[in-house]
């Protein structure tokens, strides 16, 4: 999946300055996920690794608690 496809999935159609901001935000998240082993870069973009989604808790605070 390319950065552009991730951007579209996250934000939908973007206009004006958001056209530049959205892809940068999506790419930064992909790089972060790559650094932690959840995605890997391929010649076609990125793909999900076999690392279990439950391991996201070790990288992100997904409890929703302050």
Secondary structure by P-SEA (a helix, b strand, c coil): ccaaaaaaacccccccaaaaaaaaaaaaaaaaaaaacccccccccccccccccccccccccccccc
